[in-house]
Amino acid sequence: MLDSRGQVQITDTYYSPAVNICAVIFIVPTVLGVGGRIFTKKAFVRKVNEDDYVILAALVFSLAQIATVFVATDHGLGQQWENISVSQKVVLQKSTYASGILLIFSLVLTKLSVISFMQSLSPSTINLRSGYAIAAFLALWGVVSVFVSAFQCSLPNPYDVYYGKCLDVYGFWMSFSILNIISDIILIAWPALIILKVRTGLWRRIIIVMCFACRIFVIGAIAAQMCFLRDTRKSTDVSLDSWKLAIATQLMQCLSITTACIPYLRPFLDSLESGLLRSDDLRRRGMSGGGGYTGSGSHGSSQKHPSIPSKNGTRTGTSTDEVPLRPAGNAKSITQVHAEPNHAWDEESTSTRAEITLSTSWSVAEVGGLPKQVS
């Protein structure tokens, strides 16, 4: 609806622009969050893992879902039912029907990405099994939800919730929202149980747990969605009064994806690199995490190097070679340790990062026609 100056005007009987504006506001930080997550992984871990591809797929479904919302607002969502033409009503119902299915895919994939991420951080047997169990629950929930949503009304028009013979659509979406809340509670508690076992400072563990606990905002958005869904059921003009439900749904979906990207902040990665991320990266590369003699080139100071046995039998120093350096005879080994302070956000920690350099002096003398190594 345009005013006298040709500008879009939101009135008591025309809320379509409000839905579009909120959808854009919500999706922009979501796209930036996923992009920041991928950039962080490329910058610090040097690779993109399975969980990153899953969250990208969730973002694609989210963008498609928002596109269907734009179509719905162009054909009567947020407008009075009596002012919508018959053809617009058909398109409105079809777009709403597609929007629900795409929403399910987006939410399930987002939650699966969190599980995949936690399994890569702590690949112990118990964590892998518990992660698989949660993933199986989410997959079953998603498959059943998509099936029910796809066949919510009788064929050949499964989208026709106004005039067709349908199941209890309200009851289905309320049940879906309840399971959505339960799954988010699991995705807050399960990572917390894993992170609290990490050998690092208490304050760091609290911060990391809070990163995952941000999903509590998603639960708040789901609660608002359920309230608006209840109000819509009591409405005498569903197309007009559904605008609040549409906004709450977009907020919930975008918060779900965005909060799944929060743990990839740089301080989070740095706080885990001494225990989880680094050891898991070495495991995936086929390298020894216990100070063996096999290894590969480093990517800066963040790569661990194999240790070198010293004269007294202990392992000291590091080496970038793939084979152990074994000085013969009376060769002298000089080990130098250089420590640099931690990052700016970690100044309160008493730990430092040490870079150990091994220097060995060699000389060659001729003894009986055969070369001999001496210091």
Phi, psi and omega in degrees: 000129183252145176273191183293339180264006178081016180260150179291134183236132178265124181235181180291345179242013182210095182249007183304316179298327180296321178295316180296317181296314180295323179298318179293317180299323182283322188281333182297306177296335177293315177297318178295323179295316178293319177298318177296325178296313181296318179297318180297317179296318179293325184282326188249325181257348175070014179199160176253127185260183183298322182295332178289321176294324179293318180291328175295319177297320178298321178295320178298314178296325178295316178297320177295321180295319179293327176298320178293329176293320177299319177297319181296319179292330177287345184236026168124350178293125184087013180232163180292137183299322183290342180266003182259136179287166181298316179295324177293323179296323179294314180295322179300314180292321179295316181293322177294322178298312179293325180299320180295318180293316179295325178298318180298313178301316182298314183292316182295316180296322178300315181292323178294328178294324177295318179295315179299321179296314181293326177293325178287331179286319183227085186277036176288161185299315183293322179290322177296315181294317178295323177296319177296322179295316178294320179296322178296320177298315180295319180296316178297316177301317181293315182297314180296319181295318178296318180298313181295318180293324181290331182240042181290335178232162183293148177288154012266010182237075182292351181269347190278082182278348182271321185239348182274173177269109189235161171284183180285089183297320178299314179298323179297311183289332174292318177296320178299318181293322178296315177293330176297318178295315180300316180296324178290324176298319178298319182285355170265316184286317184297310176299326179298319179296326179285314184293325182295344178270354180289138180279084177209178183297152181299318181297321177296316180297322179297317180297317181295316179298323179296329177299317178283330180290349177299343177293352176296333176292327176296319179298321177298319178294324177295319178298317177297320178299318179294323178295315180291328176296320177295319179295323180295324179297327181275354186285150174265353177222085188297318182298325179282315186277358180277358184293325177293318178297321180296318179294316179297324179294317178295320179297315181298316181295314182290323176295323180299316180288317183296316180293335176289345180262346183300318181298352181269010176297152185302316178301326179295316180296319180294324181289341180258348191295336180284341185236302191264302186298315185291314181295324180289325178294320177295321180297317181292331180277356180078024182257158179278132178265359185255018176087033178283190184261356178269149182182185180215177181297155185265163174249055183095194185285351181281352182265129177286149179241156178294150182272162184243130179290133179267179184294327183275009174095351180267160181263121180224160175076178178221164179213146177264001179283157179273350177235153183289144174272122182238092179299135180261158175065228182257031181300141182262131177249128180243120180254126180246136179242126177240127180246138176237148182294159181289181181295166185299322182284358183241026184293335182284347181278147180271356183278154175228164178255128185251135174246121186252128181242131180254123178242130180234129179268134181230148169212158185239128178240151181266119180232111177061034178081356180244140179288145177226136181275127176226164179277000000 
